[in-house]
Amino acid sequence: MLWVRSKASDGTSFRQEYHLTPKDGDLHSKTMLLNGKPLELTDNGDISHLSPVLVSAHSLMTIAPLSMKFVVFPYFEASGCN
């Protein structure tokens, strides 16, 4: 059985979302947006910090056309993983 706890130990119940879309909706764009902000390289060639959007764990999950979404459930419990 799988579920997301109804209440985390600190009283919050959220998921972390990382939504990737092409700039201006152009699939040929060389710029990708993460949660609406351009992904850019740092001066030493690393990817900049990836900040998630926090969303209520119980809200409807949607994915825009021509995009990708990565979702993290920090308080996810699976009986086989205990």
Secondary structure, 3 states (H helix, E strand, C coil): CEEECCCCCCCCCEEEEEEEEEHHHCCCCCCEEECCEECCECCCCCECCCCCEEEECCCCCCCCCCCEEEEECCCEEEHHHC
